[in-house]
């Protein structure tokens, strides 16, 4: 059985030689915690890293890091290059909302009401069911009709 990354959290990290990055760390919540992934594992993946900068007039600003132009998934970070990190619940709400807005614009998705991070296929509630209480069964006929515009 292959373990999948089924949990995620925004994290602000300072990497030596790179600077401040805000991105999403994903991990398997059955075998590890976000702290384990950041402190104990030799490497971790940072999805959609954004550079954090400060402008005198506009304040804190996020911009997609140049590495996003070269990859479609994530970057692998060596833990010993991390000077410090800040977990999602301690990141300023304005910075979190800027990140989510940026992701939604670049990925062409509409804003989902109140979600802390962008949705993924394996985003399930703790009881194993999909979030929102919807059915886990999909009708292929309805899906086909929806795609064809009926």
N, C-alpha and C positions, 0 to 999 in steps of 0.2 A: 504494500500500500504506500503510495507516494503522498507525503505530507504537503498540503497546499497552504499558501499564505492566505489566511482567511480573516485577518484583522489588520487594521491600518491606523496610523495616527500621523498628524502633521508634526514636524519637528524642525526647529531652527538649529542649525549646526554651524560652527565656525571651523572651517578646514584650513589647515596650514597650507599656504601657497594658493588658496582659492578665495577665501573670505567667507562672508556670511551667506548661507544658502537656506532657503525654506523649501521643504519638500515633504513628500509622504513616505514614511517607512512602513513596510508591510512585513508581517511576521505571522507565524502559526500560533494561535492563541491556546492550542491544546498542549504545546510543548515549550512555549517561551512567552515572555512578557516583552513589552517595548523596552524596558530597562535592560533586560537580558540581551536583546538584539543590539542595543547601543553600547553597553558596557562590557559584555563578556564575549560576544562572538567576534571572530577576527575580522570579518567583513559584514557589511549590510548593504542593502539596495536602497537607493534614494530615488523615488519616482518623481518626475517632472520638477527638477530642481530649479528654483528661481533665485537670482541674485538679489540681495537686500542692500539698498543704498539709501543715503540720506541727502535730500535736496533742501537748501536753505528756505526756499519759497514753499515747496509742496510737502516737505516732511519726509517720512519714510516711504520709499517706493520699491515696488517689486518689478523685476523684469525677467523674462525667461532667460535662463543661462544659455550661453552659446552652445553648450553641449546638447541642448534640446534640438538644435538644427542637425545634429549628427547622429542622433539615436531616436528610436521610437519607443523605448521601454524605460530603462532606468540606468543609473550609474552605480557601480559598485564602489563603495567607500571602504578604505582600510581604517579600522577603528583607531589605530594609533595616530592617525592624521587629524583626529577630532580633538580640538582644544576644549570645547564645551558644547553642550546642547541644551535646548529648552523644549520641554514637552508641550503638546497642544493646549492643555488647559492653562498654561502660563503665558502663552503667546497673546499679545494684544488682539482683541476682537477685530479692530480695524485692519490689522495685517492679515488675519485669517480670512476676512471677507474679501480683501483685495486679491488674495491667492485664489479663492474659489471663483471669483469673478473672472480672473485671468484664465483659469482653466476652462471655464464654461465658454468664454469667447474663443479660445484657441481650438477647443474640441468641438465647437458648434453645438453645444448643448444648452438647453434652457436652464435657468436657475431652479433647483429643486428646493421647495419650501423648507427652510430650517435645517437641512442636512449639514453636518460638519465637514464632510469630505465627499468627493465625487463618488457616485455609485459604481460598483463592480458587480460582475455576475455572481461572485461568491459572498456577497454582503447579506448575511443571514442573522436573524435574531438568535439569542442564546439558546432558545429551545429548538433550534434547527430549522424552523420555518422561515419563509421569506419575510422581510420587513413589510409592514403595512397590512398584514393579515390576509393577503390575497392567496388564491389557490396555487399550489405547487404544480398543478397539471396545466399544460398548455395545449390548446386545441390547434393542431396543425392546419385544419381547414380555416379557422379564424385568422391565424397568422398569415396564411397564403392570401386570404381575402383582403386583409389589412395592407399587405405589401402591394397588391395589385390595384388598390384604391377603391374597392367595393364597399 
